[in-house]
Amino acid sequence: VADEEPEAVEEQEQDPEHELSADTSLVDIASNAISACPVENGVVFTRWGTVSAGTVLAGIAAGLEPQSVQLRDLMPRSGQMRSQIRSRQQVQPMRVDNLWAATISGDLAEVTLLHVPSSPNNIQVGAAGAWNHTVSPRWFFLSQRTALEMTDAEIRGGIDGLVLATNIAEWRNRANTLRLSQLLDMYYSERGVFGSPMRSCNRRDQFSTVAPIQTMRDQAAAFSSILDKEMQMAFTVDQNAIVQFSGSAADALASYVPSNLNDPSCEATSITPNDDTVWRTAADLFIYIDVSWPYNDIYSVVGNLLDGVDVGRFGTRYTVLSAQTGEVIVNSTLFLADFHSTFTLALYQTLQSGLNLPNVIRSLREHSVQLMTTERQTASMSGRSKIGLVMPNMAAVSEGDSNWAVQQLAILREEVPDLRMLFFAGGSHTRFNRFVREESRDVFPLRELGSGAVIDAVNVQTLPVIQRIQREPRRIVNPRCGGDWVQADWGSNTINQYVEPQGVVFYRLHPNYFFRAGDNRRIRIQGHGFAPLTVCQSRWVQLPRSNATQNMDVINCRVVNSDSVDIDLSNACDGHTVIHSCPPLFFSVEFAVRSQQNAFRCTDNECRFPDMARFAVMADNLGCFSSAGKAISSLVVLLVALVAVFFRQ
């Protein structure tokens, strides 16, 4: 429904390059005039076009209880109308299908009765619009004020609802515990529902399959006949005219969808083009923000980043902090809404600007140790990467702070070996090269957003950072170590993990857990019989895969189902005298093919989708080896020696 919206939209939320202007002068509250850009309610933002959510849900509900009723059974018992219907049904009885009535034919009936009679030679379906903000959309403005009987959002919702309604019964038979959230999560993603082409980015291709033109004409005519008797109009439309008008409306929709519904394709929105692999992120992400950035810019960049790293209970947990003080701005959370509700302009203006790298390092150490302590208490082997993302603007690091930071980072890497520090920086981003492990992979430029150039667009600039976060291997740890690296006992630990069809999960075990020789020390990857899984391991290749085009001489792969792969670590650092010279263990688990199962077994609460395969990562007799204590002791000895020399002079 398109309504007048008298409330003004904040100017800071406008992006003139991508959104319509929310000019409040278009709304005359005193005269109750209709805005030139009315607001459409009941719609939701997706990457593949704005959708009428109610129509989608109505389609799903109808698909779970499909019905097809003869038109004569739904019509009032007036003699003339029944005579017209009987004459129409002598060839074939007209039937109303609730799958169609809940989705496409319902809106087509409005076009048939409210629009076509007054404009039979200029039938219009569809009404485009735009959101007031790309990162935090709140209001959806239509670009026209007439011919709103079937907007673009309603067309998308109708097609999506009909696709889901047509297939939901089969999907429920294959996964009888299928939840609504899982269905929508699969459909509104590149992966599709159970690996099928049924996905919103294929909407236009699916339209001709689920909505044959003759069926659409018949269903539009049938439902228009019902709606005509329920509406109070100034004129009467006889049955023959309804059939003619509804056919014209259906033809107009059939022409409009392929030519005017220009939503992004699956390939255009893929984070990794030309790659069918499903990349999922599961990280503990700490984002340090320099508030000298313009609020609109940093809000858009961080919001876009969070959209791309699978924030949620199955993926990434994030915390937003100050790059100057290290204090928390947005508490650790699994919900995107927390960022948008907390990170406001009013709060932003109270924060200290600039970058204090020592404070960032202290904060990272504190949060990392706290996380490792929690892992010890819960006996968790993690299964998530740990990333600190620093976003300075033009701030430089003094020579004193720089030297201190280099020393502390060396100690921090001993204390928290699996922490990866990234910089997403304004100005000369290479000034932060000395603070990262890999200069070519861990430092990224962030340019101002207002230039209008494609290269400066938010999604273009954040894409390399999102890909880098995606490709950071997930941590496998010995939870007995905690944050102090003191091991009280030895034994085994297990963590259940999940991978979806065409998905791959990468892991890393640092040598801090197997540096010295130990009996029966190993990692075991145990299949649970859900599907064949490819397990690859390497000591040198960070992302080992069976289809790798190089380094196959240092990658070992094996397919498991109900069996397991054992990786012996009893003497894995033989010949290495210091921990950091011993390479980590990298391994991956890949569900390389689309599932052909008739039924899916993944019903655990941790299963994001029913077609995922469960496996276990088991660790036996891992140790706790860190030279952080030695490094700190050496630093203390050095300071004492310097003080002694000073007082002698």
C-alpha positions as CSV (number, residue, x, y, z in Angstrom):
1,V,0.0,0.0,0.0
2,A,1.3,3.4,-0.9
3,D,0.6,6.0,1.7
4,E,1.4,9.6,2.4
5,E,4.2,9.9,4.9
6,P,4.3,13.3,6.7
7,E,7.5,12.6,8.7
8,A,10.7,14.1,7.3
9,V,13.7,11.9,6.6
10,E,16.9,13.0,8.2
11,E,19.2,14.7,5.7
12,Q,22.2,12.6,6.8
13,E,20.5,9.5,5.5
14,Q,20.3,10.7,2.0
15,D,22.6,9.5,-0.8
16,P,21.7,11.5,-3.9
17,E,23.6,9.2,-6.1
18,H,21.6,6.1,-5.2
19,E,18.4,7.2,-3.5
20,L,15.4,9.5,-4.1
21,S,15.4,12.8,-2.3
22,A,13.0,12.9,0.6
23,D,11.9,16.5,0.0
24,T,9.4,17.3,2.8
25,S,7.9,20.0,0.6
26,L,6.2,17.3,-1.4
27,V,3.9,16.6,1.5
28,D,1.3,19.3,2.3
29,I,0.0,18.2,5.7
30,A,-2.5,21.0,6.0
31,S,-4.3,20.1,2.7
32,N,-3.6,16.4,3.1
33,A,-2.1,16.3,-0.4
34,I,-0.5,13.1,-1.7
35,S,3.3,13.2,-1.9
36,A,4.9,13.1,-5.4
37,C,7.0,10.3,-3.9
38,P,4.6,8.4,-1.7
39,V,5.9,5.8,0.9
40,E,5.2,2.2,0.3
41,N,4.7,0.3,3.5
42,G,5.1,-3.4,4.2
43,V,8.2,-3.9,2.1
44,V,11.7,-5.2,3.0
45,F,15.1,-4.6,1.5
46,T,17.0,-7.4,-0.2
47,R,20.0,-7.4,-2.4
48,W,17.8,-8.6,-5.3
49,G,15.2,-5.9,-5.1
50,T,12.6,-4.6,-2.6
51,V,9.9,-7.2,-1.8
52,S,6.4,-7.1,-0.4
53,A,6.9,-9.4,2.6
54,G,3.2,-10.1,3.3
55,T,2.8,-11.5,-0.2
56,V,5.7,-13.9,0.3
57,L,4.4,-15.1,3.6
58,A,0.9,-15.5,2.2
59,G,2.3,-17.6,-0.7
60,I,4.1,-19.9,1.8
61,A,1.0,-20.3,3.9
62,A,-1.1,-21.1,0.8
63,G,1.5,-23.7,-0.4
64,L,1.2,-25.5,2.9
65,E,-2.6,-25.8,2.5
66,P,-3.2,-25.8,-1.2
67,Q,-6.8,-25.5,-2.4
68,S,-8.5,-25.2,-5.8
69,V,-12.2,-24.2,-5.7
70,Q,-14.6,-23.8,-8.6
71,L,-15.6,-20.2,-9.2
72,R,-19.3,-20.9,-9.0
73,D,-18.9,-22.1,-5.4
74,L,-17.4,-18.7,-4.4
75,M,-19.8,-16.4,-6.2
76,P,-23.0,-14.9,-4.8
77,R,-26.2,-16.5,-6.1
78,S,-27.4,-13.9,-8.5
79,G,-29.1,-15.2,-11.6
80,Q,-27.4,-13.0,-14.2
81,M,-23.9,-13.6,-12.8
82,R,-24.4,-17.3,-12.5
83,S,-25.7,-17.4,-16.0
84,Q,-22.5,-15.6,-17.3
85,I,-20.3,-17.9,-15.3
86,R,-22.1,-21.1,-16.5
87,S,-21.7,-19.9,-20.1
88,R,-18.0,-19.3,-19.5
89,Q,-17.6,-22.7,-17.8
90,Q,-19.2,-24.7,-20.5
91,V,-15.8,-25.2,-22.1
92,Q,-13.8,-25.6,-18.9
93,P,-14.9,-24.7,-15.3
94,M,-13.1,-21.7,-13.9
95,R,-11.3,-22.5,-10.7
96,V,-9.6,-20.2,-8.1
97,D,-6.2,-21.6,-6.9
98,N,-5.2,-20.2,-3.5
99,L,-1.5,-20.3,-4.4
100,W,-2.3,-17.8,-7.2
101,A,-4.9,-15.8,-5.2
102,A,-2.4,-15.2,-2.4
103,T,0.3,-14.0,-4.7
104,I,0.1,-12.8,-8.3
105,S,-3.5,-13.0,-9.3
106,G,-4.6,-11.0,-6.3
107,D,-2.7,-8.0,-7.4
108,L,-3.6,-8.6,-11.1
109,A,-7.2,-8.4,-10.1
110,E,-6.7,-4.9,-8.7
111,V,-5.1,-3.9,-12.0
112,T,-8.0,-5.5,-13.9
113,L,-10.7,-3.7,-12.0
114,L,-9.1,-0.4,-11.0
115,H,-6.8,0.5,-13.8
116,V,-7.6,-1.2,-17.1
117,P,-11.2,0.1,-17.5
118,S,-9.9,3.7,-17.5
119,S,-6.8,3.1,-19.6
120,P,-7.5,0.0,-21.8
121,N,-4.9,1.2,-24.3
122,N,-2.2,2.1,-21.8
123,I,-2.0,-0.6,-19.2
124,Q,0.6,0.0,-16.6
125,V,1.9,-2.5,-14.1
126,G,4.9,-1.9,-11.8
127,A,6.0,1.1,-9.9
128,A,9.7,1.5,-9.1
129,G,11.1,3.3,-6.0
130,A,14.1,3.7,-3.9
131,W,15.1,3.6,-0.2
132,N,16.2,6.7,1.7
133,H,19.5,5.1,2.7
134,T,21.5,2.2,1.3
135,V,23.0,0.9,4.6
136,S,20.1,1.7,7.0
137,P,16.9,1.7,4.9
138,R,13.9,3.0,6.7
139,W,11.5,4.5,4.1
140,F,10.8,3.3,0.6
141,F,9.7,6.0,-1.7
142,L,7.8,5.3,-4.9
143,S,8.8,7.3,-8.0
144,Q,5.2,7.8,-9.2
145,R,1.9,8.6,-7.6
146,T,-0.5,6.9,-10.1
147,A,-0.9,3.3,-11.3
148,L,0.1,1.9,-8.0
149,E,-2.2,-1.2,-8.1
150,M,0.8,-3.5,-8.6
151,T,4.1,-2.1,-7.6
152,D,7.5,-3.6,-8.3
153,A,7.8,-4.7,-4.7
154,E,4.4,-6.5,-5.0
155,I,5.5,-8.1,-8.3
156,R,8.6,-9.4,-6.7
157,G,6.7,-10.6,-3.7
158,G,4.1,-12.3,-5.9
159,I,6.7,-14.1,-7.9
160,D,8.7,-15.2,-4.9
161,G,5.6,-16.2,-3.0
162,L,4.4,-18.3,-6.0
163,V,7.8,-20.0,-6.4
164,L,7.9,-20.9,-2.7
165,A,4.2,-21.9,-2.6
166,T,4.7,-24.2,-5.6
167,N,7.6,-26.1,-4.0
168,I,7.1,-25.8,-0.3
169,A,5.3,-29.2,0.0
170,E,8.2,-31.1,-1.7
171,W,10.7,-29.3,0.5
172,R,8.8,-30.1,3.7
173,N,8.8,-33.7,2.7
174,R,12.6,-33.7,2.3
175,A,13.1,-31.8,5.5
176,N,10.1,-32.2,7.9
177,T,11.7,-29.9,10.5
178,L,12.2,-27.0,7.9
179,R,11.8,-23.7,9.6
180,L,10.5,-20.5,8.0
181,S,13.7,-18.7,8.9
182,Q,15.7,-21.4,7.1
183,L,13.5,-21.3,4.0
184,L,13.9,-17.5,3.7
185,D,17.6,-17.6,4.5
186,M,18.2,-20.1,1.7
187,Y,15.9,-18.5,-0.9
188,Y,17.3,-15.0,-0.4
189,S,20.9,-16.0,-0.9
190,E,23.1,-17.2,-3.8
191,R,23.0,-20.8,-2.6
192,G,19.2,-21.3,-3.3
193,V,16.8,-23.7,-1.5
194,F,18.6,-27.1,-1.1
195,G,21.0,-26.3,-3.9
196,S,18.3,-25.8,-6.5
197,P,17.9,-22.8,-8.9
198,M,15.0,-21.7,-6.6
199,R,16.5,-18.4,-5.4
200,S,15.5,-14.8,-5.5
201,C,18.4,-13.8,-7.8
202,N,16.8,-16.2,-10.4
203,R,13.4,-14.5,-10.1
204,R,13.0,-13.5,-13.7
205,D,14.0,-16.9,-15.0
206,Q,11.6,-18.6,-12.6
207,F,8.7,-16.4,-13.5
208,S,8.1,-18.0,-16.9
209,T,8.3,-21.5,-15.3
210,V,5.9,-21.0,-12.4
211,A,3.6,-18.5,-14.2
212,P,2.7,-19.8,-17.7
213,I,0.8,-17.0,-19.5
214,Q,-2.4,-18.9,-20.0
215,T,-2.6,-20.0,-16.4
216,M,-1.9,-16.5,-15.3
217,R,-4.7,-15.1,-17.5
218,D,-7.2,-17.7,-16.2
219,Q,-6.3,-17.1,-12.6
220,A,-6.4,-13.4,-13.0
221,A,-9.9,-13.7,-14.5
222,A,-11.1,-16.0,-11.8
223,F,-10.0,-13.9,-8.9
224,S,-11.1,-10.7,-10.6
225,S,-14.6,-12.1,-10.7
226,I,-14.5,-12.7,-7.0
227,L,-13.0,-9.3,-6.2
228,D,-15.5,-7.5,-8.4
229,K,-18.3,-8.6,-6.1
230,E,-16.5,-7.5,-3.0
231,M,-15.5,-4.0,-4.2
232,Q,-17.7,-0.9,-4.3
233,M,-17.1,0.8,-7.6
234,A,-18.9,3.6,-9.5
235,F,-19.3,1.3,-12.5
236,T,-20.1,-2.3,-13.3
237,V,-17.8,-4.6,-15.2
238,D,-19.6,-7.6,-16.8
239,Q,-18.0,-11.0,-16.9
240,N,-16.8,-10.9,-20.5
241,A,-15.1,-7.6,-19.9
242,I,-13.4,-9.0,-16.8
243,V,-12.0,-11.8,-18.8
244,Q,-10.8,-9.4,-21.5
245,F,-9.3,-6.9,-19.0
246,S,-7.6,-9.5,-16.8
247,G,-6.0,-11.1,-19.9
248,S,-4.6,-7.7,-20.9
249,A,-3.3,-7.2,-17.4
250,A,-1.6,-10.6,-17.4
251,D,-0.1,-9.9,-20.8
252,A,1.2,-6.5,-19.5
253,L,2.9,-8.3,-16.5
254,A,4.4,-10.9,-18.7
255,S,6.0,-8.2,-20.8
256,Y,7.1,-6.0,-17.8
257,V,9.0,-8.6,-15.7
258,P,11.8,-9.5,-18.2
259,S,12.2,-6.0,-19.5
260,N,11.7,-3.7,-16.6
261,L,12.4,-5.7,-13.4
262,N,16.1,-5.0,-13.6
263,D,17.3,-6.7,-10.4
264,P,20.9,-7.8,-9.9
265,S,21.8,-11.2,-11.1
266,C,23.3,-13.9,-8.9
267,E,26.7,-13.4,-10.5
268,A,26.6,-9.6,-10.0
269,T,26.0,-9.9,-6.2
270,S,28.4,-12.8,-5.6
271,I,31.3,-11.8,-3.3
272,T,33.6,-14.1,-5.3
273,P,32.6,-14.0,-9.0
274,N,32.8,-17.1,-11.1
275,D,33.1,-19.3,-7.9
276,D,30.3,-21.6,-6.9
277,T,31.9,-22.2,-3.5
278,V,29.8,-21.1,-0.6
279,W,32.0,-19.0,1.6
280,R,30.8,-18.6,5.2
281,T,32.4,-16.4,7.9
282,A,32.5,-17.3,11.5
283,A,34.7,-14.9,13.4
284,D,35.1,-12.9,16.6
285,L,35.6,-9.5,15.0
286,F,36.8,-6.4,16.9
287,I,36.4,-3.2,14.9
288,Y,38.4,-0.1,16.0
289,I,37.0,3.1,14.6
290,D,38.8,6.5,14.3
291,V,35.9,9.0,14.8
292,S,37.7,11.7,12.8
293,W,36.0,10.0,9.8
294,P,32.7,11.7,8.7
295,Y,29.9,9.9,10.5
296,N,28.0,9.1,7.3
297,D,31.1,7.6,5.7
298,I,32.2,5.4,8.6
299,Y,28.6,4.4,9.3
300,S,28.1,3.2,5.7
301,V,31.5,1.4,5.5
302,V,31.1,-0.5,8.8
303,G,27.4,-1.3,8.0
304,N,28.4,-2.7,4.6
305,L,31.3,-4.7,6.1
306,L,29.0,-6.3,8.7
307,D,26.4,-7.2,6.0
308,G,29.1,-9.3,4.2
309,V,30.6,-11.3,7.1
310,D,27.6,-13.5,8.2
311,V,26.8,-11.7,11.4
312,G,24.5,-14.0,13.5
313,R,24.3,-17.0,15.7
314,F,25.8,-19.3,13.0
315,G,28.5,-16.8,12.0
316,T,30.2,-13.7,13.2
317,R,30.1,-12.0,16.5
318,Y,31.4,-8.4,16.4
319,T,32.4,-5.6,18.8
320,V,32.9,-1.9,17.8
321,L,35.5,0.0,19.8
322,S,37.2,3.4,19.8
323,A,40.6,3.5,18.0
324,Q,41.7,6.3,20.4
325,T,40.7,5.0,23.8
326,G,40.0,1.3,23.1
327,E,36.6,1.6,24.9
328,V,33.6,-0.3,23.7
329,I,31.1,1.6,21.5
330,V,28.9,-1.3,20.5
331,N,29.0,-4.3,22.9
332,S,29.8,-7.7,21.6
333,T,26.8,-9.0,19.7
334,L,25.4,-11.4,17.1
335,F,22.8,-8.9,15.8
336,L,23.2,-6.3,13.0
337,A,20.4,-4.3,14.5
338,D,22.6,-3.5,17.6
339,F,25.0,-1.6,15.4
340,H,22.3,0.5,13.7
341,S,20.5,1.3,16.9
342,T,23.6,2.1,19.0
343,F,26.0,3.7,16.6
344,T,24.2,7.0,16.3
345,L,25.4,10.4,15.3
346,A,24.7,11.7,18.9
347,L,26.9,9.0,20.4
348,Y,29.5,9.5,17.7
349,Q,29.9,13.2,18.5
350,T,30.8,12.4,22.1
351,L,33.8,10.1,21.2
352,Q,37.5,11.0,21.0
353,S,38.9,11.1,17.6
354,G,42.3,9.8,16.4
355,L,44.3,6.6,16.7
356,N,46.2,5.5,19.8
357,L,47.8,2.2,18.7
358,P,49.1,1.3,22.2
359,N,45.5,1.6,23.5
360,V,44.3,-0.6,20.6
361,I,46.8,-3.3,21.4
362,R,46.0,-3.2,25.1
363,S,42.3,-3.5,24.3
364,L,42.9,-6.4,21.9
365,R,45.0,-8.2,24.5
366,E,42.3,-7.8,27.1
367,H,39.4,-9.0,24.9
368,S,41.5,-11.9,23.5
369,V,42.5,-13.1,26.9
370,Q,39.0,-12.8,28.2
371,L,37.8,-14.9,25.2
372,M,40.5,-17.6,25.8
373,T,39.5,-17.7,29.5
374,T,35.9,-18.3,28.5
375,E,37.0,-21.0,26.1
376,R,38.8,-22.8,29.0
377,Q,35.7,-22.5,31.2
378,T,33.4,-23.9,28.5
379,A,35.9,-26.4,27.1
380,S,35.4,-24.9,23.7
381,M,37.8,-25.5,20.8
382,S,36.5,-22.3,19.2
383,G,36.0,-23.0,15.5
384,R,36.0,-19.3,14.8
385,S,38.6,-16.9,13.5
386,K,39.8,-13.9,15.6
387,I,40.3,-10.6,13.9
388,G,41.1,-7.1,14.9
389,L,40.2,-4.5,12.2
390,V,41.6,-1.0,12.8
391,M,40.1,1.8,10.7
392,P,42.2,5.0,11.2
393,N,41.6,8.1,9.1
394,M,44.7,10.3,8.6
395,A,46.2,9.8,12.0
396,A,49.9,8.9,12.1
397,V,51.7,6.8,14.7
398,S,54.5,8.6,16.5
399,E,58.0,7.0,16.5
400,G,57.8,6.2,20.2
401,D,54.3,4.6,19.9
402,S,55.4,2.8,16.7
403,N,58.5,1.2,18.4
404,W,56.4,0.3,21.5
405,A,53.7,-1.2,19.3
406,V,56.1,-3.4,17.4
407,Q,57.5,-4.8,20.6
408,Q,54.0,-5.4,22.1
409,L,52.7,-7.0,18.9
410,A,55.6,-9.5,19.1
411,I,54.5,-10.4,22.6
412,L,50.8,-10.4,21.7
413,R,51.5,-12.9,18.9
414,E,53.0,-15.2,21.5
415,E,50.1,-14.7,23.9
416,V,47.4,-14.8,21.2
417,P,49.0,-16.6,18.2
418,D,45.8,-16.9,16.2
419,L,44.8,-13.2,16.3
420,R,45.0,-11.5,12.9
421,M,45.3,-7.7,12.8
422,L,44.1,-5.8,9.7
423,F,44.2,-2.1,8.8
424,F,41.6,-0.4,6.7
425,A,43.1,3.0,6.6
426,G,42.7,6.5,5.0
427,G,45.6,8.4,3.5
428,S,48.8,6.4,2.9
429,H,47.6,3.1,4.1
430,T,51.1,1.6,3.8
431,R,52.2,3.5,6.9
432,F,50.8,0.5,8.9
433,N,52.7,-2.2,7.0
434,R,55.1,-2.8,9.9
435,F,52.3,-3.7,12.3
436,V,50.9,-6.7,10.4
437,R,52.0,-10.2,9.6
438,E,51.5,-10.0,5.8
439,E,51.7,-6.5,4.2
440,S,50.2,-7.5,0.9
441,R,47.1,-9.2,2.5
442,D,46.5,-7.3,5.8
443,V,46.5,-3.6,4.9
444,F,43.8,-1.9,2.8
445,P,43.1,1.6,1.6
446,L,39.9,3.4,2.5
447,R,39.1,6.5,0.4
448,E,36.5,9.2,0.9
449,L,33.1,8.2,-0.4
450,G,31.9,11.5,-1.8
451,S,33.9,11.5,-5.1
452,G,31.2,9.8,-7.1
453,A,33.8,7.5,-8.8
454,V,32.9,3.8,-9.0
455,I,36.2,2.9,-7.4
456,D,35.2,4.9,-4.3
457,A,31.8,3.3,-3.9
458,V,31.3,1.6,-0.5
459,N,30.8,-1.9,-1.7
460,V,33.8,-1.7,-4.0
461,Q,36.1,-0.6,-1.2
462,T,34.8,-3.1,1.4
463,L,34.8,-6.1,-0.9
464,P,38.6,-6.9,-0.5
465,V,38.3,-6.6,3.3
466,I,35.3,-8.9,3.4
467,Q,37.1,-11.5,1.2
468,R,40.1,-11.3,3.4
469,I,38.0,-11.9,6.5
470,Q,36.3,-14.8,4.8
471,R,39.6,-16.4,4.0
472,E,41.0,-16.2,7.5
473,P,41.1,-19.8,8.8
474,R,39.0,-20.6,11.8
475,R,40.9,-21.3,15.0
476,I,41.2,-24.8,16.6
477,V,42.6,-24.4,20.1
478,N,43.4,-26.4,23.2
479,P,40.9,-24.9,25.6
480,R,43.0,-26.1,28.6
481,C,45.5,-23.4,27.9
482,G,43.3,-20.4,28.6
483,G,44.8,-16.9,28.5
484,D,47.7,-17.7,30.8
485,W,49.0,-20.7,28.9
486,V,49.1,-22.8,32.1
487,Q,47.9,-26.4,31.5
488,A,46.6,-28.3,34.5
489,D,45.8,-31.5,32.8
490,W,45.8,-33.4,29.5
491,G,43.1,-35.2,27.6
492,S,40.7,-35.0,24.6
493,N,38.3,-32.4,23.4
494,T,35.7,-32.4,20.6
495,I,33.8,-29.8,18.7
496,N,30.9,-30.5,16.2
497,Q,31.1,-28.5,13.0
498,Y,28.9,-28.1,10.0
499,V,29.4,-27.5,6.3
500,E,26.7,-27.0,3.6
501,P,26.6,-28.3,0.0
502,Q,29.3,-26.7,-2.1
503,G,30.7,-25.1,1.0
504,V,34.2,-25.4,2.5
505,V,35.5,-24.6,6.0
506,F,39.2,-23.9,6.6
507,Y,41.0,-24.4,10.0
508,R,44.3,-23.6,11.5
509,L,46.0,-25.1,14.6
510,H,49.1,-23.1,15.7
511,P,52.3,-24.9,16.8
512,N,51.8,-23.5,20.3
513,Y,49.6,-26.5,20.8
514,F,52.0,-29.2,19.6
515,F,55.5,-27.6,19.7
516,R,57.2,-30.2,21.9
517,A,57.0,-34.0,21.3
518,G,54.1,-35.8,22.9
519,D,52.7,-39.3,22.8
520,N,49.3,-39.9,21.1
521,R,49.0,-36.2,20.1
522,R,46.7,-35.9,17.1
523,I,43.8,-34.1,15.3
524,R,41.0,-36.4,14.1
525,I,38.3,-35.3,11.6
526,Q,35.4,-37.7,12.1
527,G,32.6,-37.9,9.5
528,H,29.1,-38.5,10.8
529,G,27.7,-40.2,7.7
530,F,25.7,-37.2,6.5
531,A,27.5,-37.0,3.2
532,P,30.9,-37.6,1.6
533,L,33.3,-34.9,2.7
534,T,36.7,-34.1,1.4
535,V,39.3,-33.5,4.1
536,C,42.6,-31.8,3.1
537,Q,45.6,-31.0,5.2
538,S,48.9,-29.1,4.7
539,R,51.7,-27.5,6.8
540,W,52.4,-24.8,4.1
541,V,49.2,-24.0,2.2
542,Q,46.8,-21.9,4.3
543,L,43.7,-22.9,2.3
544,P,44.3,-26.5,1.2
545,R,41.7,-27.9,-1.3
546,S,41.6,-31.0,-3.5
547,N,41.0,-28.9,-6.6
548,A,44.0,-26.7,-6.0
549,T,46.0,-26.1,-9.2
550,Q,49.3,-25.9,-7.4
551,N,51.1,-27.1,-4.3
552,M,49.5,-30.5,-4.6
553,D,52.8,-32.0,-3.5
554,V,52.2,-30.5,0.0
555,I,48.5,-31.0,0.2
556,N,47.0,-34.4,1.3
557,C,43.3,-35.1,0.7
558,R,40.9,-37.9,1.5
559,V,37.2,-38.4,1.3
560,V,35.4,-39.5,4.5
561,N,31.8,-40.3,5.2
562,S,31.3,-42.3,8.5
563,D,35.1,-42.8,8.8
564,S,37.8,-40.4,9.9
565,V,41.1,-38.8,9.1
566,D,43.9,-38.8,11.7
567,I,46.7,-36.2,11.6
568,D,49.6,-37.2,13.8
569,L,51.2,-34.4,15.7
570,S,53.4,-36.4,18.1
571,N,56.6,-34.9,16.8
572,A,55.3,-32.3,14.3
573,C,57.9,-29.6,15.1
574,D,61.0,-31.8,15.0
575,G,64.0,-29.7,13.9
576,H,62.5,-26.4,15.0
577,T,64.1,-24.7,18.0
578,V,61.6,-21.8,18.4
579,I,57.8,-21.9,18.2
580,H,57.3,-19.3,15.5
581,S,59.6,-21.2,13.1
582,C,57.4,-24.3,13.2
583,P,54.6,-24.1,10.6
584,P,50.9,-24.4,11.7
585,L,48.6,-27.2,10.7
586,F,46.1,-26.1,8.1
587,F,43.2,-28.4,7.2
588,S,39.8,-28.0,5.4
589,V,36.5,-29.9,5.2
590,E,34.6,-29.5,2.0
591,F,31.1,-30.6,0.9
592,A,32.1,-30.5,-2.7
593,V,28.8,-31.5,-4.5
594,R,25.2,-30.5,-4.3
595,S,23.3,-33.0,-2.2
596,Q,21.1,-35.5,-4.0
597,Q,19.5,-36.8,-0.8
598,N,15.7,-37.2,-0.7
599,A,15.7,-36.4,3.0
600,F,18.0,-34.3,5.1
601,R,19.3,-35.1,8.6
602,C,20.7,-31.9,10.0
603,T,18.2,-31.1,12.8
604,D,20.6,-29.8,15.5
605,N,20.1,-26.3,16.8
606,E,23.5,-25.5,15.3
607,C,22.4,-26.5,11.8
608,R,21.8,-23.3,9.8
609,F,20.2,-25.4,7.0
610,P,18.7,-28.9,7.0
611,D,21.0,-30.1,4.1
612,M,24.2,-29.4,6.0
613,A,26.6,-32.2,6.9
614,R,27.9,-32.6,10.5
615,F,31.4,-33.7,11.3
616,A,33.6,-33.6,14.4
617,V,37.0,-32.2,15.1
618,M,38.7,-34.1,17.9
619,A,42.0,-33.1,19.6
620,D,44.0,-35.5,21.7
621,N,46.8,-34.5,24.1
622,L,47.4,-31.1,22.8
623,G,49.9,-29.0,24.8
624,C,50.3,-25.4,25.8
625,F,53.5,-23.9,24.7
626,S,54.1,-20.1,24.6
627,S,57.2,-18.0,25.0
628,A,55.1,-15.0,26.0
629,G,56.2,-15.4,29.6
630,K,59.8,-15.5,28.5
631,A,59.4,-12.5,26.3
632,I,57.8,-10.5,29.2
633,S,60.5,-11.6,31.6
634,S,63.2,-10.6,29.1
635,L,61.6,-7.2,28.8
636,V,61.5,-6.7,32.5
637,V,65.2,-7.7,32.8
638,L,66.0,-5.2,30.1
639,L,64.2,-2.4,31.9
640,V,65.9,-3.2,35.2
641,A,69.3,-3.2,33.5
642,L,68.5,0.2,31.9
643,V,67.4,1.6,35.2
644,A,70.6,0.3,36.9
645,V,72.8,1.9,34.2
646,F,70.9,5.2,34.5
647,F,71.5,5.4,38.3
648,R,75.2,4.5,37.9
649,Q,75.8,7.6,35.7
